[in-house]
Amino acid sequence: MRECVIIDGVRSPHSRAHHEKGWFRMLRPDEVLTKVYEGLFARNPKVKPEDIESVFVGCANITGMQNDIGRLSWLAGGFPESVPTNTLTMQCPSGMAATQHAARAIMCGEGDTYIASGIEDMQKIFMAMHMDFPPRLLERYNIAEIPMGNTAEKVAEVYKVSRKDMENMAYWSNKKAAEATKAGKFKKEIIPIEALKDDGSSFVADYDQWIREDISMESMATMKTPFKPDGVVTAATSSPLTIGAAALLLMERSKADKLGLSYSIKYEAGALGGCDPTLMGIGPIPAVQRLLARTGKKVSDIGVWELNEAFASQSLACLRELGIAQNAPFDNVNIWGGALAIGHPLGQSGCRILVTLHSIMKTDRTDAKYGVASLCGAFGNAGATMLSRV
Ligand SMILES: CC(C)(COP(=O)(O)OP(=O)(O)OC[C@H]1O[C@@H](n2cnc3c(N)ncnc32)[C@H](O)[C@@H]1OP(=O)(O)O)[C@@H](O)C(=O)NCCC(=O)NCCS
């Protein structure tokens, strides 16, 4: 089997998905994605857009401005018509599925150079926009248990995750993300983008808008539970609504050597997992179990994890059931913070957590031979991907 190495991984800053306060409120999602591609090529001058075999783009809600956003943003960005694009959806794991498609194509010899990417704008294309459920699905499942927040409440109940443990996770996620931002860790992966402040003046954003430096256990303890009157999940323990794009430049190893490109991390393996949609947050459990079984690895072989924090309840349930960790702060999970702090632009996040895992393995955790990124998705799809040091 050929090897797929990661040449680079980049992303946009994350903006709040808010029509008055969001930094990217006046930018279309295709523009955000295009700016990320432009940044990727500017950082990698030996790779020309026309050298790309194909561009895979994950997006959860492929409607309106996000309808075939892969093709439309590529053409709108002035990139070559000869390069095909494939916009695909798998809800939140879309950007990870895009990465797995590109890596598999390289490993089986269909092509040498691919972009795998993800995009979501949760302001202009809100969650479940234009979604029309099949009547037979509604006979099979209770519709009240399908919305994301309701699944987070159910996971907390079934897996006995307490509100306090979730708030502790949100606390550490924000603290770690704030520390990483302050130390300039994300600057290596963020493509700065011109954005709007609250007052309408423009500035160049090179960090994430959501992170709360001033987070406190006391203030979180008094917050309302929006999904269930007597529930345990709050806005602090839910990933906030976000806009963001991410992209990975993947290449067959000998081609990268011929071009004189440097790399230290490669795509090792990928797996997808499925589960009950009313408990969709536990999807990383079967996905990671499959990934470990197929690669012959144990949890203890994995030096560093990126587990998307869609909700604290599901992240904690997954970490506990997989035997990775019990409670935050974690030694080797989301060491630069997670989606509770950074945000979770649905279909983008599967690619974003791989971009960040790549950055972490290259810089802070050079002792980790293997790293795994995993995330759940609406309706019970999940993804898990292993990277390894070459
Ligand atoms: C939970 C949710 C409904 C909250 O939406 P919202 O009400 O627009 O959220 P906000 O971010 O404005 O937060 C609400 C309030 O909580 C406060 N808050 C949020 N996090 C906080 C924290 N960690 N500490 C203190 N206050 C916090 C906000 O400041 C805000 O207060 P304000 O109204 O006084 O300004 C929304 O973020 C959501 O649906 N998240 C989940 C998204 C999802 O399902 N993704 C897919 C996962 S698979």
Ligand as a Chemical Component Dictionary entry (heavy atoms), coordinates in Angstrom:
data_LIG
# 
_chem_comp.id                   LIG 
_chem_comp.type                 NON-POLYMER 
_chem_comp.pdbx_formal_charge   0 
_chem_comp.three_letter_code    LIG 
# 
loop_
_chem_comp_atom.comp_id 
_chem_comp_atom.atom_id 
_chem_comp_atom.alt_atom_id 
_chem_comp_atom.type_symbol 
_chem_comp_atom.charge 
_chem_comp_atom.model_Cartn_x 
_chem_comp_atom.model_Cartn_y 
_chem_comp_atom.model_Cartn_z 
_chem_comp_atom.pdbx_ordinal 
LIG C1  C1  C 0 -26.739 25.716 23.488 1  
LIG C2  C2  C 0 -27.207 26.729 22.469 2  
LIG C3  C3  C 0 -28.689 26.515 22.160 3  
LIG C4  C4  C 0 -26.985 28.117 23.060 4  
LIG O1  O1  O 0 -27.346 29.042 22.115 5  
LIG P1  P1  P 0 -27.401 30.589 22.492 6  
LIG O2  O2  O 0 -28.455 30.796 23.517 7  
LIG O3  O3  O 0 -27.470 31.336 21.217 8  
LIG O4  O4  O 0 -25.970 30.666 23.140 9  
LIG P2  P2  P 0 -25.072 31.780 23.684 10 
LIG O5  O5  O 0 -23.724 31.413 23.295 11 
LIG O6  O6  O 0 -25.592 33.136 23.329 12 
LIG O7  O7  O 0 -25.170 31.531 25.248 13 
LIG C5  C5  C 0 -26.308 31.794 26.002 14 
LIG C6  C6  C 0 -25.874 32.535 27.253 15 
LIG O8  O8  O 0 -24.990 31.710 27.998 16 
LIG C7  C7  C 0 -23.790 32.409 28.264 17 
LIG N1  N1  N 0 -22.680 31.459 28.269 18 
LIG C8  C8  C 0 -22.347 30.562 27.317 19 
LIG N2  N2  N 0 -21.284 29.852 27.724 20 
LIG C9  C9  C 0 -20.942 30.319 28.933 21 
LIG C10 C10 C 0 -19.935 30.008 29.862 22 
LIG N3  N3  N 0 -19.056 29.036 29.602 23 
LIG N4  N4  N 0 -19.868 30.685 31.016 24 
LIG C11 C11 C 0 -20.756 31.663 31.295 25 
LIG N5  N5  N 0 -21.735 32.033 30.459 26 
LIG C12 C12 C 0 -21.818 31.355 29.286 27 
LIG C13 C13 C 0 -23.674 33.392 27.116 28 
LIG O9  O9  O 0 -22.836 34.472 27.439 29 
LIG C14 C14 C 0 -25.099 33.810 26.954 30 
LIG O10 O10 O 0 -25.431 34.740 27.963 31 
LIG P3  P3  P 0 -26.201 36.086 27.597 32 
LIG O11 O11 O 0 -27.494 35.633 26.992 33 
LIG O12 O12 O 0 -26.325 36.785 28.911 34 
LIG O13 O13 O 0 -25.310 36.797 26.609 35 
LIG C15 C15 C 0 -26.383 26.613 21.135 36 
LIG O14 O14 O 0 -25.053 26.997 21.360 37 
LIG C16 C16 C 0 -26.429 25.211 20.574 38 
LIG O15 O15 O 0 -27.450 24.770 20.052 39 
LIG N6  N6  N 0 -25.292 24.477 20.650 40 
LIG C17 C17 C 0 -25.222 23.128 20.163 41 
LIG C18 C18 C 0 -24.984 23.110 18.695 42 
LIG C19 C19 C 0 -25.079 21.729 18.121 43 
LIG O16 O16 O 0 -26.073 21.029 18.299 44 
LIG N7  N7  N 0 -24.081 21.301 17.384 45 
LIG C20 C20 C 0 -24.047 20.006 16.816 46 
LIG C21 C21 C 0 -23.484 19.067 17.768 47 
LIG S1  S1  S 0 -23.511 17.455 17.118 48 
# 
loop_
_chem_comp_bond.comp_id 
_chem_comp_bond.atom_id_1 
_chem_comp_bond.atom_id_2 
_chem_comp_bond.value_order 
_chem_comp_bond.pdbx_ordinal 
LIG C1  C2  SING 1  
LIG C2  C3  SING 2  
LIG C2  C4  SING 3  
LIG C2  C15 SING 4  
LIG C4  O1  SING 5  
LIG O1  P1  SING 6  
LIG P1  O2  DOUB 7  
LIG P1  O3  SING 8  
LIG P1  O4  SING 9  
LIG O4  P2  SING 10 
LIG P2  O5  DOUB 11 
LIG P2  O6  SING 12 
LIG P2  O7  SING 13 
LIG O7  C5  SING 14 
LIG C5  C6  SING 15 
LIG C6  O8  SING 16 
LIG C6  C14 SING 17 
LIG O8  C7  SING 18 
LIG C7  N1  SING 19 
LIG C7  C13 SING 20 
LIG N1  C8  SING 21 
LIG N1  C12 SING 22 
LIG C8  N2  DOUB 23 
LIG N2  C9  SING 24 
LIG C9  C10 SING 25 
LIG C9  C12 DOUB 26 
LIG C10 N3  SING 27 
LIG C10 N4  DOUB 28 
LIG N4  C11 SING 29 
LIG C11 N5  DOUB 30 
LIG N5  C12 SING 31 
LIG C13 O9  SING 32 
LIG C13 C14 SING 33 
LIG C14 O10 SING 34 
LIG O10 P3  SING 35 
LIG P3  O11 DOUB 36 
LIG P3  O12 SING 37 
LIG P3  O13 SING 38 
LIG C15 O14 SING 39 
LIG C15 C16 SING 40 
LIG C16 O15 DOUB 41 
LIG C16 N6  SING 42 
LIG N6  C17 SING 43 
LIG C17 C18 SING 44 
LIG C18 C19 SING 45 
LIG C19 O16 DOUB 46 
LIG C19 N7  SING 47 
LIG N7  C20 SING 48 
LIG C20 C21 SING 49 
LIG C21 S1  SING 50 
# 
